[in-house]
Amino acid sequence: IPGQREAEEGYRPGMGGKHSYPEHLFQCAEVACENGADVLSCETLGGKEIGDYATTNGDIVAFLFGIGYLGSIDMEYVWKEFVNIAKKNKTIAGGDTNCSGANTSMFMAGGMLDQDVQRTYSAVTRAIASARTLVAWEQGASGPDKDCGYEGPICKAIAGKPCAQEGKNCQCAHADLQGNLMAQVCDLWSNESIEYHPEFGGTSVQCWMGSLGYEVALMNTAIQTGKEKELRDLYMITDRERGPEGHILAYDNAYEIGKAIVSEGDNYYLRAKAAGLKAAELIKAHNDAKELQLTRKQREVLEGIIKDLSALPDDEDKFFEYCCKKYADVPNFDLKNYGL
């Protein structure tokens, strides 16, 4: 279902928004489940108002605060209710995605098309987002998570739950450099939003569905012939060195980021910080070892990220107070959206 809420109108019921989006979000889930939905998933928006500011300004601390911390608090609130609604209607509670945060970074990094955001920044935001996406499963969702959550390999490394993914068959929606790699450990393969128009082979929807079908046929054939691990590794190796965004999601690196998250338990701040720092350290180490190439600008941004994250306090209350003061003037930022 769509994440209907908007920060300016309030994320929680009774905040006075003219459209009553918070109330309608759960009503939408009820209607979908009552009418036969097999899996309930959503792209929730908690933390987006700070996340957008962060990506526009290249501020990794703001992203950690908005997506890693506030976003996780919102996920806990939303998914407790989603899981209850799903159970009541005998629907599978699937999972979430940080499409509104980390995918925004990836979209602005632009594959080979753009450099509005450096790919090292985009990669670290993906790691931070994985700690947020994990919350749905912690509240009782069972997977598969939402397909546009490219952080799926990290979450799966932690929880072992099935993940839905998308990649090269969704280039209609966004350019990236890990389209093969994203298929490495998926349990369900999907695509993305498709603008409707005619193509030579049929409608745009028909053509992209055909592309998706061929890929799934290859995956299933690999399983049937006992070649699934070979295909998994080919997917991963193909894109592993194309850029930092895919590099941190290669299953061995995703596992290391997952370990960093788990090491901080259920502390939303510390585990999101640990995820971001581990991703940045992996990128730096593999660039030093000449396994992964970076531009000078990407390296500068990476070193700045490591410096900024390393300087943050270990105390959650100090981090919270610091960020509330620093980002107080960000448009639509309101602690009431998070029950704080």
C-alpha positions as CSV (number, residue, x, y, z in Angstrom):
1,I,0.0,0.0,0.0
2,P,1.2,3.6,-0.5
3,G,2.8,5.6,2.4
4,Q,0.2,8.3,2.4
5,R,1.4,10.4,5.3
6,E,3.2,13.8,4.9
7,A,5.3,15.4,7.5
8,E,3.7,18.8,7.1
9,E,0.3,17.3,8.0
10,G,1.6,15.0,10.7
11,Y,2.6,11.4,10.9
12,R,0.4,10.5,13.9
13,P,-3.4,10.5,14.2
14,G,-5.0,13.7,15.5
15,M,-2.3,16.1,14.4
16,G,-4.8,18.2,12.4
17,G,-3.9,17.5,8.8
18,K,-6.7,18.3,6.4
19,H,-6.5,14.9,4.7
20,S,-6.3,12.7,7.8
21,Y,-3.5,10.7,6.2
22,P,-2.3,9.0,9.4
23,E,-5.8,7.6,10.0
24,H,-6.2,6.6,6.3
25,L,-2.9,4.7,6.3
26,F,-4.2,2.1,8.6
27,Q,-7.6,2.1,7.0
28,C,-6.0,1.4,3.7
29,A,-4.1,-1.5,5.2
30,E,-7.4,-2.8,6.7
31,V,-9.2,-2.6,3.3
32,A,-6.4,-4.3,1.4
33,C,-6.2,-7.2,3.9
34,E,-9.9,-7.6,4.2
35,N,-10.2,-7.9,0.4
36,G,-7.7,-10.7,-0.1
37,A,-4.2,-9.2,-0.1
38,D,-1.6,-12.0,0.2
39,V,1.3,-9.8,1.5
40,L,1.1,-6.4,3.2
41,S,4.0,-4.1,2.5
42,C,4.5,-0.4,2.4
43,E,7.0,2.4,1.6
44,T,6.7,4.4,4.8
45,L,8.1,7.9,5.0
46,G,9.2,8.4,8.6
47,G,12.3,10.6,8.7
48,K,12.0,11.8,5.1
49,E,11.8,15.5,6.0
50,I,15.3,15.3,7.6
51,G,16.5,12.8,5.1
52,D,15.8,15.1,2.2
53,Y,17.6,17.9,3.9
54,A,20.5,15.6,4.5
55,T,20.9,14.4,0.9
56,T,20.4,17.9,-0.5
57,N,23.2,19.2,1.8
58,G,25.5,16.1,1.8
59,D,25.0,15.8,5.6
60,I,25.5,12.2,6.7
61,V,24.7,13.1,10.4
62,A,21.4,14.5,9.4
63,F,20.6,11.3,7.4
64,L,21.5,9.2,10.5
65,F,19.2,11.3,12.6
66,G,16.3,11.4,10.2
67,I,16.4,7.9,8.6
68,G,18.4,5.9,11.1
69,Y,17.0,7.2,14.3
70,L,13.6,9.0,13.8
71,G,12.8,6.7,10.9
72,S,13.2,3.6,13.1
73,I,11.0,5.1,15.8
74,D,8.3,5.7,13.2
75,M,8.7,2.1,11.8
76,E,8.1,0.6,15.2
77,Y,4.9,2.7,15.5
78,V,3.6,1.8,12.1
79,W,4.6,-1.9,11.9
80,K,3.1,-2.8,15.3
81,E,-0.2,-1.8,13.8
82,F,0.4,-3.3,10.4
83,V,1.3,-6.7,11.9
84,N,-1.9,-6.6,14.0
85,I,-4.0,-5.8,11.0
86,A,-2.3,-8.6,8.9
87,K,-2.8,-11.2,11.6
88,K,-6.4,-10.3,12.1
89,N,-7.1,-10.9,8.4
90,K,-4.8,-13.9,7.9
91,T,-2.5,-11.8,5.6
92,I,1.3,-12.1,5.6
93,A,3.0,-9.0,7.0
94,G,5.8,-8.6,4.5
95,G,8.0,-5.6,5.2
96,D,9.1,-2.1,4.3
97,T,11.7,-0.2,2.3
98,N,13.6,3.1,2.7
99,C,12.7,4.1,-0.9
100,S,12.1,7.6,0.4
101,G,15.6,8.0,1.8
102,A,18.3,5.7,0.5
103,N,16.7,5.3,-2.9
104,T,16.6,9.1,-3.2
105,S,20.3,9.2,-2.6
106,M,20.8,6.4,-5.2
107,F,18.6,8.2,-7.7
108,M,20.5,11.4,-7.3
109,A,23.8,9.6,-7.6
110,G,22.4,8.6,-11.0
111,G,24.4,5.7,-12.1
112,M,26.4,6.9,-15.2
113,L,23.9,9.7,-15.8
114,D,24.4,12.2,-13.0
115,Q,26.6,13.2,-10.0
116,D,24.3,15.4,-7.9
117,V,25.2,13.1,-5.0
118,Q,28.5,11.3,-4.7
119,R,28.2,7.5,-4.8
120,T,30.1,7.1,-1.5
121,Y,27.5,9.1,0.2
122,S,24.7,7.1,-1.4
123,A,26.4,3.8,-0.3
124,V,26.6,4.8,3.3
125,T,23.0,6.0,3.4
126,R,22.0,2.6,2.2
127,A,23.8,0.9,5.1
128,I,22.1,3.3,7.6
129,A,18.7,2.7,6.0
130,S,19.1,-1.1,6.5
131,A,18.9,-0.6,10.3
132,R,15.6,1.2,9.7
133,T,14.1,-1.4,7.3
134,L,14.9,-4.1,9.8
135,V,12.4,-2.8,12.3
136,A,9.4,-4.1,10.4
137,W,10.7,-7.7,10.9
138,E,11.4,-7.0,14.5
139,Q,7.8,-6.0,15.0
140,G,6.6,-9.3,13.7
141,A,6.6,-9.0,9.9
142,S,7.9,-12.1,8.2
143,G,8.9,-11.1,4.7
144,P,9.3,-10.8,1.9
145,D,10.3,-7.1,2.4
146,K,9.4,-4.5,-0.1
147,D,11.2,-5.0,-3.4
148,C,12.6,-1.5,-3.9
149,G,14.5,-1.8,-0.6
150,Y,18.0,-2.3,-2.0
151,E,19.1,-2.8,1.6
152,G,17.5,-6.3,1.5
153,P,20.8,-8.3,1.4
154,I,21.9,-6.7,4.7
155,C,18.5,-7.3,6.4
156,K,18.5,-10.9,5.1
157,A,22.0,-11.5,6.4
158,I,20.7,-10.6,9.9
159,A,17.3,-12.2,10.0
160,G,17.4,-14.9,7.3
161,K,13.9,-13.9,6.2
162,P,13.0,-13.8,2.4
163,C,13.6,-10.6,0.6
164,A,12.0,-9.2,-2.6
165,Q,14.5,-7.3,-4.8
166,E,14.7,-5.3,-8.0
167,G,17.6,-4.3,-10.1
168,K,18.4,-4.4,-13.8
169,N,14.8,-5.0,-14.8
170,C,13.7,-1.7,-13.2
171,Q,16.0,0.7,-15.2
172,C,12.7,2.3,-16.3
173,A,12.6,3.9,-12.8
174,H,16.2,4.7,-11.9
175,A,19.7,4.2,-13.2
176,D,22.2,2.5,-10.9
177,L,25.3,0.4,-11.1
178,Q,24.3,-2.8,-9.3
179,G,21.4,-4.1,-11.4
180,N,22.9,-7.7,-11.6
181,L,24.2,-7.8,-8.1
182,M,20.8,-7.1,-6.6
183,A,19.6,-10.5,-7.8
184,Q,22.3,-12.4,-5.8
185,V,20.2,-13.4,-2.8
186,C,16.7,-12.5,-3.7
187,D,13.7,-14.8,-3.0
188,L,11.4,-12.8,-5.2
189,W,12.4,-10.7,-8.2
190,S,10.3,-7.7,-9.2
191,N,10.5,-4.4,-11.2
192,E,9.4,-0.8,-10.6
193,S,7.1,1.9,-11.6
194,I,6.7,2.0,-15.4
195,E,5.5,5.1,-17.3
196,Y,2.8,3.9,-19.7
197,H,3.5,4.4,-23.4
198,P,3.8,2.3,-26.6
199,E,7.0,0.6,-27.5
200,F,7.8,-1.3,-30.7
201,G,7.3,-4.6,-28.9
202,G,4.0,-3.6,-27.2
203,T,3.1,-1.3,-24.4
204,S,5.9,-0.3,-22.0
205,V,4.3,-2.5,-19.3
206,Q,4.2,-5.5,-21.5
207,C,7.8,-5.0,-22.6
208,W,9.2,-4.6,-19.1
209,M,7.1,-7.6,-17.9
210,G,8.7,-9.7,-20.6
211,S,12.1,-8.7,-19.5
212,L,11.3,-9.5,-15.9
213,G,9.8,-12.9,-16.9
214,Y,13.0,-13.9,-18.8
215,E,15.1,-13.1,-15.7
216,V,12.9,-15.1,-13.4
217,A,13.0,-18.0,-15.8
218,L,16.8,-18.0,-15.7
219,M,16.8,-18.0,-11.8
220,N,14.3,-20.9,-11.6
221,T,16.3,-22.8,-14.2
222,A,19.5,-22.3,-12.2
223,I,17.7,-23.8,-9.1
224,Q,16.3,-26.7,-11.1
225,T,19.7,-27.6,-12.5
226,G,21.6,-27.2,-9.2
227,K,23.5,-24.1,-10.5
228,E,21.9,-21.5,-8.1
229,K,25.2,-20.7,-6.3
230,E,27.0,-20.3,-9.6
231,L,24.4,-17.8,-10.8
232,R,24.4,-16.1,-7.4
233,D,28.1,-15.5,-7.6
234,L,28.0,-14.4,-11.2
235,Y,25.3,-11.8,-10.4
236,M,27.5,-10.5,-7.5
237,I,30.9,-10.5,-9.2
238,T,29.5,-8.7,-12.3
239,D,28.7,-5.5,-10.3
240,R,30.9,-5.8,-7.2
241,E,33.6,-3.4,-8.4
242,R,31.4,-1.0,-10.5
243,G,30.9,1.3,-7.6
244,P,30.6,1.7,-3.8
245,E,26.8,1.3,-3.8
246,G,26.8,-2.2,-5.1
247,H,30.1,-3.0,-3.3
248,I,28.7,-2.7,0.2
249,L,25.7,-4.9,-0.8
250,A,27.8,-7.8,-2.2
251,Y,26.7,-10.6,0.2
252,D,30.0,-10.9,2.0
253,N,30.1,-7.1,2.7
254,A,26.4,-7.1,3.5
255,Y,27.1,-9.7,6.1
256,E,29.8,-7.6,7.8
257,I,27.4,-4.6,7.9
258,G,24.7,-6.9,9.4
259,K,27.1,-7.9,12.1
260,A,27.8,-4.3,13.0
261,I,24.1,-3.7,13.4
262,V,23.6,-6.7,15.5
263,S,26.5,-5.7,17.8
264,E,24.5,-2.7,19.0
265,G,21.3,-4.6,19.8
266,D,18.1,-2.7,19.7
267,N,19.5,0.8,20.1
268,Y,18.3,2.5,17.0
269,Y,20.9,5.3,17.0
270,L,24.0,3.2,17.7
271,R,23.2,0.4,15.3
272,A,22.4,2.8,12.4
273,K,25.6,4.6,13.2
274,A,27.5,1.3,13.3
275,A,26.1,0.3,9.9
276,G,27.1,3.6,8.3
277,L,30.6,3.5,9.7
278,K,31.2,-0.1,8.8
279,A,30.1,0.5,5.2
280,A,32.4,3.6,5.0
281,E,35.3,1.6,6.4
282,L,34.8,-1.3,4.0
283,I,34.8,1.1,1.0
284,K,37.9,2.8,2.3
285,A,39.8,-0.4,2.9
286,H,38.9,-1.9,-0.4
287,N,39.8,1.3,-2.2
288,D,43.1,1.3,-0.4
289,A,43.6,-2.3,-1.6
290,K,42.8,-1.2,-5.2
291,E,39.8,-3.6,-5.3
292,L,37.4,-0.7,-5.6
293,Q,38.1,2.5,-7.6
294,L,36.9,5.9,-6.4
295,T,37.2,9.3,-7.9
296,R,39.0,12.0,-5.9
297,K,35.7,13.6,-5.0
298,Q,34.2,10.3,-3.9
299,R,37.2,9.6,-1.6
300,E,37.0,13.1,-0.1
301,V,33.3,12.7,0.7
302,L,34.0,9.2,2.1
303,E,36.7,10.5,4.4
304,G,34.4,13.3,5.6
305,I,31.7,10.8,6.4
306,I,34.1,8.7,8.5
307,K,35.3,11.8,10.3
308,D,31.7,13.0,11.0
309,L,30.3,9.6,12.1
310,S,33.4,8.8,14.3
311,A,33.0,12.2,16.1
312,L,29.5,11.4,17.3
313,P,28.9,10.5,20.9
314,D,28.0,7.0,22.1
315,D,25.3,8.4,24.3
316,E,21.9,8.4,22.6
317,D,20.6,11.3,24.6
318,K,23.5,13.6,23.7
319,F,23.1,12.7,20.1
320,F,19.4,13.5,20.2
321,E,19.9,16.8,21.9
322,Y,22.6,17.8,19.5
323,C,20.5,17.0,16.4
324,C,17.3,18.6,17.7
325,K,19.2,21.9,18.1
326,K,21.2,21.6,14.8
327,Y,18.2,20.7,12.6
328,A,15.5,22.6,14.4
329,D,14.9,24.8,11.4
330,V,14.6,22.1,8.8
331,P,11.2,22.5,7.1
332,N,8.4,20.3,8.5
333,F,10.6,18.8,11.3
334,D,8.3,18.2,14.3
335,L,9.1,15.8,17.1
336,K,5.4,15.2,17.6
337,N,5.5,13.2,14.4
338,Y,7.5,10.6,16.4
339,G,5.6,10.7,19.6
340,L,8.5,12.7,21.2
